[in-house]
Amino acid sequence: QRYSLFPHLSVRDNIAFPLAIRKLPAAEREKKVDAMLKLVQLEEFAHRRPSQ
């Protein structure tokens, strides 16, 4: 597999990036990111970088 993550962004920001590109409103973007983090059980790692 090839992962397309930005190493300088947090896990949360990596998830939010494509939503921001699609110009999703910030409130809706945060709601979707929270739901995705919960779905994959990574809430506690949201502010870490992928390499951590």
PDB file of N, H, CA, C and O in Angstrom:
ATOM      1  N   GLN A   1       0.832  -1.181   0.000  1.00  0.00           N
ATOM      2  CA  GLN A   1       0.000   0.000   0.000  1.00  0.00           C
ATOM      3  C   GLN A   1       0.872   1.238   0.000  1.00  0.00           C
ATOM      4  O   GLN A   1       2.000   1.227   0.492  1.00  0.00           O
ATOM      5  N   ARG A   2       0.339   2.285  -0.551  1.00  0.00           N
ATOM      6  H   ARG A   2      -0.578   2.294  -0.951  1.00  0.00           H
ATOM      7  CA  ARG A   2       1.034   3.561  -0.549  1.00  0.00           C
ATOM      8  C   ARG A   2       0.147   4.563   0.190  1.00  0.00           C
ATOM      9  O   ARG A   2      -0.985   4.834  -0.210  1.00  0.00           O
ATOM     10  N   TYR A   3       0.684   5.093   1.257  1.00  0.00           N
ATOM     11  H   TYR A   3       1.604   4.873   1.582  1.00  0.00           H
ATOM     12  CA  TYR A   3      -0.080   6.045   2.054  1.00  0.00           C
ATOM     13  C   TYR A   3       0.205   7.457   1.573  1.00  0.00           C
ATOM     14  O   TYR A   3       1.361   7.815   1.347  1.00  0.00           O
ATOM     15  N   SER A   4      -0.815   8.244   1.418  1.00  0.00           N
ATOM     16  H   SER A   4      -1.754   7.954   1.601  1.00  0.00           H
ATOM     17  CA  SER A   4      -0.669   9.626   0.978  1.00  0.00           C
ATOM     18  C   SER A   4      -0.957  10.543   2.154  1.00  0.00           C
ATOM     19  O   SER A   4      -2.009  11.179   2.226  1.00  0.00           O
ATOM     20  N   LEU A   5      -0.011  10.597   3.066  1.00  0.00           N
ATOM     21  H   LEU A   5       0.843  10.081   3.007  1.00  0.00           H
ATOM     22  CA  LEU A   5      -0.143  11.441   4.247  1.00  0.00           C
ATOM     23  C   LEU A   5       0.883  12.553   4.194  1.00  0.00           C
ATOM     24  O   LEU A   5       1.981  12.378   3.665  1.00  0.00           O
ATOM     25  N   PHE A   6       0.520  13.688   4.743  1.00  0.00           N
ATOM     26  H   PHE A   6      -0.371  13.830   5.173  1.00  0.00           H
ATOM     27  CA  PHE A   6       1.462  14.788   4.876  1.00  0.00           C
ATOM     28  C   PHE A   6       2.144  14.636   6.229  1.00  0.00           C
ATOM     29  O   PHE A   6       1.484  14.778   7.259  1.00  0.00           O
ATOM     30  N   PRO A   7       3.445  14.352   6.260  1.00  0.00           N
ATOM     31  CA  PRO A   7       4.125  14.085   7.531  1.00  0.00           C
ATOM     32  C   PRO A   7       4.168  15.292   8.471  1.00  0.00           C
ATOM     33  O   PRO A   7       4.324  15.128   9.681  1.00  0.00           O
ATOM     34  N   HIS A   8       4.029  16.499   7.923  1.00  0.00           N
ATOM     35  H   HIS A   8       3.902  16.632   6.940  1.00  0.00           H
ATOM     36  CA  HIS A   8       4.089  17.707   8.751  1.00  0.00           C
ATOM     37  C   HIS A   8       2.721  18.099   9.328  1.00  0.00           C
ATOM     38  O   HIS A   8       2.631  19.038  10.119  1.00  0.00           O
ATOM     39  N   LEU A   9       1.664  17.386   8.938  1.00  0.00           N
ATOM     40  H   LEU A   9       1.737  16.623   8.296  1.00  0.00           H
ATOM     41  CA  LEU A   9       0.321  17.664   9.456  1.00  0.00           C
ATOM     42  C   LEU A   9      -0.080  16.619  10.484  1.00  0.00           C
ATOM     43  O   LEU A   9       0.391  15.483  10.447  1.00  0.00           O
ATOM     44  N   SER A  10      -0.949  17.011  11.394  1.00  0.00           N
ATOM     45  H   SER A  10      -1.332  17.934  11.424  1.00  0.00           H
ATOM     46  CA  SER A  10      -1.472  16.058  12.383  1.00  0.00           C
ATOM     47  C   SER A  10      -2.417  15.073  11.695  1.00  0.00           C
ATOM     48  O   SER A  10      -2.809  15.264  10.544  1.00  0.00           O
ATOM     49  N   VAL A  11      -2.766  14.037  12.413  1.00  0.00           N
ATOM     50  H   VAL A  11      -2.448  13.881  13.348  1.00  0.00           H
ATOM     51  CA  VAL A  11      -3.722  13.054  11.889  1.00  0.00           C
ATOM     52  C   VAL A  11      -5.029  13.769  11.542  1.00  0.00           C
ATOM     53  O   VAL A  11      -5.601  13.543  10.476  1.00  0.00           O
ATOM     54  N   ARG A  12      -5.491  14.623  12.440  1.00  0.00           N
ATOM     55  H   ARG A  12      -5.026  14.806  13.306  1.00  0.00           H
ATOM     56  CA  ARG A  12      -6.725  15.389  12.210  1.00  0.00           C
ATOM     57  C   ARG A  12      -6.622  16.234  10.943  1.00  0.00           C
ATOM     58  O   ARG A  12      -7.542  16.249  10.126  1.00  0.00           O
ATOM     59  N   ASP A  13      -5.510  16.931  10.783  1.00  0.00           N
ATOM     60  H   ASP A  13      -4.762  16.918  11.447  1.00  0.00           H
ATOM     61  CA  ASP A  13      -5.341  17.797   9.617  1.00  0.00           C
ATOM     62  C   ASP A  13      -5.219  16.996   8.322  1.00  0.00           C
ATOM     63  O   ASP A  13      -5.674  17.449   7.271  1.00  0.00           O
ATOM     64  N   ASN A  14      -4.614  15.819   8.386  1.00  0.00           N
ATOM     65  H   ASN A  14      -4.244  15.451   9.240  1.00  0.00           H
ATOM     66  CA  ASN A  14      -4.537  14.958   7.205  1.00  0.00           C
ATOM     67  C   ASN A  14      -5.927  14.507   6.770  1.00  0.00           C
ATOM     68  O   ASN A  14      -6.206  14.410   5.575  1.00  0.00           O
ATOM     69  N   ILE A  15      -6.788  14.233   7.725  1.00  0.00           N
ATOM     70  H   ILE A  15      -6.561  14.311   8.696  1.00  0.00           H
ATOM     71  CA  ILE A  15      -8.158  13.827   7.397  1.00  0.00           C
ATOM     72  C   ILE A  15      -8.946  15.019   6.854  1.00  0.00           C
ATOM     73  O   ILE A  15      -9.730  14.875   5.916  1.00  0.00           O
ATOM     74  N   ALA A  16      -8.738  16.180   7.439  1.00  0.00           N
ATOM     75  H   ALA A  16      -8.101  16.297   8.201  1.00  0.00           H
ATOM     76  CA  ALA A  16      -9.496  17.374   7.060  1.00  0.00           C
ATOM     77  C   ALA A  16      -9.052  17.976   5.730  1.00  0.00           C
ATOM     78  O   ALA A  16      -9.827  18.681   5.083  1.00  0.00           O
ATOM     79  N   PHE A  17      -7.829  17.710   5.320  1.00  0.00           N
ATOM     80  H   PHE A  17      -7.200  17.137   5.846  1.00  0.00           H
ATOM     81  CA  PHE A  17      -7.280  18.356   4.124  1.00  0.00           C
ATOM     82  C   PHE A  17      -8.158  18.205   2.876  1.00  0.00           C
ATOM     83  O   PHE A  17      -8.495  19.218   2.263  1.00  0.00           O
ATOM     84  N   PRO A  18      -8.540  16.994   2.474  1.00  0.00           N
ATOM     85  CA  PRO A  18      -9.372  16.890   1.263  1.00  0.00           C
ATOM     86  C   PRO A  18     -10.744  17.549   1.417  1.00  0.00           C
ATOM     87  O   PRO A  18     -11.328  18.010   0.436  1.00  0.00           O
ATOM     88  N   LEU A  19     -11.251  17.592   2.635  1.00  0.00           N
ATOM     89  H   LEU A  19     -10.777  17.217   3.432  1.00  0.00           H
ATOM     90  CA  LEU A  19     -12.536  18.260   2.865  1.00  0.00           C
ATOM     91  C   LEU A  19     -12.390  19.767   2.698  1.00  0.00           C
ATOM     92  O   LEU A  19     -13.295  20.431   2.192  1.00  0.00           O
ATOM     93  N   ALA A  20     -11.255  20.304   3.122  1.00  0.00           N
ATOM     94  H   ALA A  20     -10.520  19.765   3.532  1.00  0.00           H
ATOM     95  CA  ALA A  20     -10.991  21.736   2.955  1.00  0.00           C
ATOM     96  C   ALA A  20     -10.819  22.082   1.480  1.00  0.00           C
ATOM     97  O   ALA A  20     -11.281  23.128   1.025  1.00  0.00           O
ATOM     98  N   ILE A  21     -10.159  21.209   0.740  1.00  0.00           N
ATOM     99  H   ILE A  21      -9.784  20.359   1.109  1.00  0.00           H
ATOM    100  CA  ILE A  21      -9.978  21.428  -0.701  1.00  0.00           C
ATOM    101  C   ILE A  21     -11.334  21.497  -1.403  1.00  0.00           C
ATOM    102  O   ILE A  21     -11.515  22.252  -2.358  1.00  0.00           O
ATOM    103  N   ARG A  22     -12.271  20.704  -0.917  1.00  0.00           N
ATOM    104  H   ARG A  22     -12.123  20.091  -0.140  1.00  0.00           H
ATOM    105  CA  ARG A  22     -13.628  20.705  -1.489  1.00  0.00           C
ATOM    106  C   ARG A  22     -14.474  21.860  -0.953  1.00  0.00           C
ATOM    107  O   ARG A  22     -15.664  21.963  -1.250  1.00  0.00           O
ATOM    108  N   LYS A  23     -13.839  22.728  -0.158  1.00  0.00           N
ATOM    109  H   LYS A  23     -12.872  22.644   0.083  1.00  0.00           H
ATOM    110  CA  LYS A  23     -14.476  23.933   0.398  1.00  0.00           C
ATOM    111  C   LYS A  23     -15.682  23.622   1.288  1.00  0.00           C
ATOM    112  O   LYS A  23     -16.672  24.353   1.292  1.00  0.00           O
ATOM    113  N   LEU A  24     -15.579  22.541   2.030  1.00  0.00           N
ATOM    114  H   LEU A  24     -14.774  21.947   2.027  1.00  0.00           H
ATOM    115  CA  LEU A  24     -16.607  22.195   3.002  1.00  0.00           C
ATOM    116  C   LEU A  24     -16.532  23.212   4.147  1.00  0.00           C
ATOM    117  O   LEU A  24     -15.429  23.528   4.595  1.00  0.00           O
ATOM    118  N   PRO A  25     -17.639  23.724   4.627  1.00  0.00           N
ATOM    119  CA  PRO A  25     -17.605  24.679   5.740  1.00  0.00           C
ATOM    120  C   PRO A  25     -16.885  24.085   6.958  1.00  0.00           C
ATOM    121  O   PRO A  25     -16.980  22.886   7.219  1.00  0.00           O
ATOM    122  N   ALA A  26     -16.176  24.925   7.687  1.00  0.00           N
ATOM    123  H   ALA A  26     -16.099  25.899   7.475  1.00  0.00           H
ATOM    124  CA  ALA A  26     -15.340  24.473   8.806  1.00  0.00           C
ATOM    125  C   ALA A  26     -16.119  23.656   9.835  1.00  0.00           C
ATOM    126  O   ALA A  26     -15.623  22.630  10.303  1.00  0.00           O
ATOM    127  N   ALA A  27     -17.305  24.082  10.190  1.00  0.00           N
ATOM    128  H   ALA A  27     -17.708  24.915   9.810  1.00  0.00           H
ATOM    129  CA  ALA A  27     -18.095  23.362  11.201  1.00  0.00           C
ATOM    130  C   ALA A  27     -18.453  21.957  10.717  1.00  0.00           C
ATOM    131  O   ALA A  27     -18.365  20.992  11.476  1.00  0.00           O
ATOM    132  N   GLU A  28     -18.846  21.850   9.477  1.00  0.00           N
ATOM    133  H   GLU A  28     -18.917  22.634   8.860  1.00  0.00           H
ATOM    134  CA  GLU A  28     -19.196  20.541   8.915  1.00  0.00           C
ATOM    135  C   GLU A  28     -17.948  19.669   8.771  1.00  0.00           C
ATOM    136  O   GLU A  28     -17.991  18.460   8.999  1.00  0.00           O
ATOM    137  N   ARG A  29     -16.847  20.295   8.392  1.00  0.00           N
ATOM    138  H   ARG A  29     -16.812  21.277   8.207  1.00  0.00           H
ATOM    139  CA  ARG A  29     -15.571  19.579   8.252  1.00  0.00           C
ATOM    140  C   ARG A  29     -15.147  18.979   9.590  1.00  0.00           C
ATOM    141  O   ARG A  29     -14.747  17.816   9.649  1.00  0.00           O
ATOM    142  N   GLU A  30     -15.230  19.756  10.650  1.00  0.00           N
ATOM    143  H   GLU A  30     -15.554  20.700  10.602  1.00  0.00           H
ATOM    144  CA  GLU A  30     -14.855  19.270  11.982  1.00  0.00           C
ATOM    145  C   GLU A  30     -15.753  18.120  12.426  1.00  0.00           C
ATOM    146  O   GLU A  30     -15.290  17.153  13.030  1.00  0.00           O
ATOM    147  N   LYS A  31     -17.030  18.238  12.122  1.00  0.00           N
ATOM    148  H   LYS A  31     -17.406  19.024  11.631  1.00  0.00           H
ATOM    149  CA  LYS A  31     -17.983  17.183  12.477  1.00  0.00           C
ATOM    150  C   LYS A  31     -17.634  15.878  11.757  1.00  0.00           C
ATOM    151  O   LYS A  31     -17.648  14.806  12.362  1.00  0.00           O
ATOM    152  N   LYS A  32     -17.323  15.976  10.468  1.00  0.00           N
ATOM    153  H   LYS A  32     -17.312  16.847   9.976  1.00  0.00           H
ATOM    154  CA  LYS A  32     -16.967  14.786   9.695  1.00  0.00           C
ATOM    155  C   LYS A  32     -15.644  14.194  10.163  1.00  0.00           C
ATOM    156  O   LYS A  32     -15.508  12.974  10.253  1.00  0.00           O
ATOM    157  N   VAL A  33     -14.668  15.048  10.460  1.00  0.00           N
ATOM    158  H   VAL A  33     -14.778  16.039  10.386  1.00  0.00           H
ATOM    159  CA  VAL A  33     -13.369  14.561  10.935  1.00  0.00           C
ATOM    160  C   VAL A  33     -13.550  13.833  12.260  1.00  0.00           C
ATOM    161  O   VAL A  33     -12.990  12.754  12.454  1.00  0.00           O
ATOM    162  N   ASP A  34     -14.316  14.402  13.163  1.00  0.00           N
ATOM    163  H   ASP A  34     -14.771  15.278  13.006  1.00  0.00           H
ATOM    164  CA  ASP A  34     -14.575  13.742  14.452  1.00  0.00           C
ATOM    165  C   ASP A  34     -15.224  12.371  14.245  1.00  0.00           C
ATOM    166  O   ASP A  34     -14.859  11.399  14.906  1.00  0.00           O
ATOM    167  N   ALA A  35     -16.178  12.302  13.333  1.00  0.00           N
ATOM    168  H   ALA A  35     -16.475  13.092  12.796  1.00  0.00           H
ATOM    169  CA  ALA A  35     -16.858  11.032  13.056  1.00  0.00           C
ATOM    170  C   ALA A  35     -15.886  10.002  12.479  1.00  0.00           C
ATOM    171  O   ALA A  35     -15.934   8.827  12.844  1.00  0.00           O
ATOM    172  N   MET A  36     -15.011  10.439  11.585  1.00  0.00           N
ATOM    173  H   MET A  36     -14.972  11.394  11.288  1.00  0.00           H
ATOM    174  CA  MET A  36     -14.038   9.521  10.986  1.00  0.00           C
ATOM    175  C   MET A  36     -13.034   9.027  12.020  1.00  0.00           C
ATOM    176  O   MET A  36     -12.687   7.846  12.038  1.00  0.00           O
ATOM    177  N   LEU A  37     -12.568   9.923  12.874  1.00  0.00           N
ATOM    178  H   LEU A  37     -12.849  10.883  12.860  1.00  0.00           H
ATOM    179  CA  LEU A  37     -11.631   9.523  13.926  1.00  0.00           C
ATOM    180  C   LEU A  37     -12.277   8.508  14.864  1.00  0.00           C
ATOM    181  O   LEU A  37     -11.641   7.537  15.276  1.00  0.00           O
ATOM    182  N   LYS A  38     -13.536   8.740  15.195  1.00  0.00           N
ATOM    183  H   LYS A  38     -14.052   9.528  14.860  1.00  0.00           H
ATOM    184  CA  LYS A  38     -14.242   7.805  16.073  1.00  0.00           C
ATOM    185  C   LYS A  38     -14.437   6.455  15.387  1.00  0.00           C
ATOM    186  O   LYS A  38     -14.289   5.408  16.018  1.00  0.00           O
ATOM    187  N   LEU A  39     -14.766   6.479  14.108  1.00  0.00           N
ATOM    188  H   LEU A  39     -14.887   7.330  13.596  1.00  0.00           H
ATOM    189  CA  LEU A  39     -14.998   5.252  13.347  1.00  0.00           C
ATOM    190  C   LEU A  39     -13.779   4.330  13.368  1.00  0.00           C
ATOM    191  O   LEU A  39     -13.915   3.113  13.495  1.00  0.00           O
ATOM    192  N   VAL A  40     -12.587   4.920  13.242  1.00  0.00           N
ATOM    193  H   VAL A  40     -12.477   5.908  13.139  1.00  0.00           H
ATOM    194  CA  VAL A  40     -11.358   4.107  13.212  1.00  0.00           C
ATOM    195  C   VAL A  40     -10.648   4.085  14.566  1.00  0.00           C
ATOM    196  O   VAL A  40      -9.516   3.616  14.680  1.00  0.00           O
ATOM    197  N   GLN A  41     -11.327   4.596  15.579  1.00  0.00           N
ATOM    198  H   GLN A  41     -12.247   4.977  15.486  1.00  0.00           H
ATOM    199  CA  GLN A  41     -10.831   4.592  16.962  1.00  0.00           C
ATOM    200  C   GLN A  41      -9.454   5.248  17.105  1.00  0.00           C
ATOM    201  O   GLN A  41      -8.551   4.697  17.735  1.00  0.00           O
ATOM    202  N   LEU A  42      -9.313   6.432  16.509  1.00  0.00           N
ATOM    203  H   LEU A  42     -10.046   6.880  15.998  1.00  0.00           H
ATOM    204  CA  LEU A  42      -8.053   7.173  16.602  1.00  0.00           C
ATOM    205  C   LEU A  42      -8.225   8.539  17.267  1.00  0.00           C
ATOM    206  O   LEU A  42      -7.379   9.418  17.107  1.00  0.00           O
ATOM    207  N   GLU A  43      -9.315   8.717  18.010  1.00  0.00           N
ATOM    208  H   GLU A  43     -10.002   8.003  18.139  1.00  0.00           H
ATOM    209  CA  GLU A  43      -9.564  10.025  18.630  1.00  0.00           C
ATOM    210  C   GLU A  43      -8.388  10.497  19.474  1.00  0.00           C
ATOM    211  O   GLU A  43      -8.034  11.676  19.436  1.00  0.00           O
ATOM    212  N   GLU A  44      -7.785   9.602  20.228  1.00  0.00           N
ATOM    213  H   GLU A  44      -8.072   8.644  20.258  1.00  0.00           H
ATOM    214  CA  GLU A  44      -6.701  10.003  21.133  1.00  0.00           C
ATOM    215  C   GLU A  44      -5.411  10.352  20.395  1.00  0.00           C
ATOM    216  O   GLU A  44      -4.492  10.916  20.989  1.00  0.00           O
ATOM    217  N   PHE A  45      -5.335  10.023  19.110  1.00  0.00           N
ATOM    218  H   PHE A  45      -6.081   9.565  18.627  1.00  0.00           H
ATOM    219  CA  PHE A  45      -4.140  10.315  18.320  1.00  0.00           C
ATOM    220  C   PHE A  45      -4.352  11.475  17.350  1.00  0.00           C
ATOM    221  O   PHE A  45      -3.487  11.743  16.515  1.00  0.00           O
ATOM    222  N   ALA A  46      -5.466  12.151  17.445  1.00  0.00           N
ATOM    223  H   ALA A  46      -6.168  11.933  18.123  1.00  0.00           H
ATOM    224  CA  ALA A  46      -5.839  13.188  16.485  1.00  0.00           C
ATOM    225  C   ALA A  46      -4.800  14.291  16.343  1.00  0.00           C
ATOM    226  O   ALA A  46      -4.611  14.822  15.249  1.00  0.00           O
ATOM    227  N   HIS A  47      -4.131  14.639  17.420  1.00  0.00           N
ATOM    228  H   HIS A  47      -4.284  14.207  18.309  1.00  0.00           H
ATOM    229  CA  HIS A  47      -3.190  15.761  17.364  1.00  0.00           C
ATOM    230  C   HIS A  47      -1.746  15.324  17.149  1.00  0.00           C
ATOM    231  O   HIS A  47      -0.834  16.151  17.161  1.00  0.00           O
ATOM    232  N   ARG A  48      -1.543  14.042  16.954  1.00  0.00           N
ATOM    233  H   ARG A  48      -2.284  13.370  16.943  1.00  0.00           H
ATOM    234  CA  ARG A  48      -0.191  13.543  16.671  1.00  0.00           C
ATOM    235  C   ARG A  48       0.071  13.561  15.172  1.00  0.00           C
ATOM    236  O   ARG A  48      -0.853  13.610  14.360  1.00  0.00           O
ATOM    237  N   ARG A  49       1.335  13.520  14.830  1.00  0.00           N
ATOM    238  H   ARG A  49       2.086  13.480  15.489  1.00  0.00           H
ATOM    239  CA  ARG A  49       1.711  13.414  13.424  1.00  0.00           C
ATOM    240  C   ARG A  49       1.758  11.935  13.050  1.00  0.00           C
ATOM    241  O   ARG A  49       1.893  11.084  13.929  1.00  0.00           O
ATOM    242  N   PRO A  50       1.647  11.618  11.765  1.00  0.00           N
ATOM    243  CA  PRO A  50       1.632  10.208  11.354  1.00  0.00           C
ATOM    244  C   PRO A  50       2.842   9.401  11.824  1.00  0.00           C
ATOM    245  O   PRO A  50       2.724   8.198  12.055  1.00  0.00           O
ATOM    246  N   SER A  51       3.976  10.031  11.965  1.00  0.00           N
ATOM    247  H   SER A  51       4.072  11.009  11.778  1.00  0.00           H
ATOM    248  CA  SER A  51       5.194   9.303  12.352  1.00  0.00           C
ATOM    249  C   SER A  51       5.283   9.036  13.853  1.00  0.00           C
ATOM    250  O   SER A  51       6.181   8.318  14.293  1.00  0.00           O
ATOM    251  N   GLN A  52       4.379   9.594  14.640  1.00  0.00           N
ATOM    252  H   GLN A  52       3.649  10.178  14.282  1.00  0.00           H
ATOM    253  CA  GLN A  52       4.469   9.450  16.096  1.00  0.00           C
ATOM    254  C   GLN A  52       3.763   8.213  16.582  1.00  0.00           C
ATOM    255  O   GLN A  52       3.745   7.944  17.783  1.00  0.00           O
TER     256      GLN A  52
END
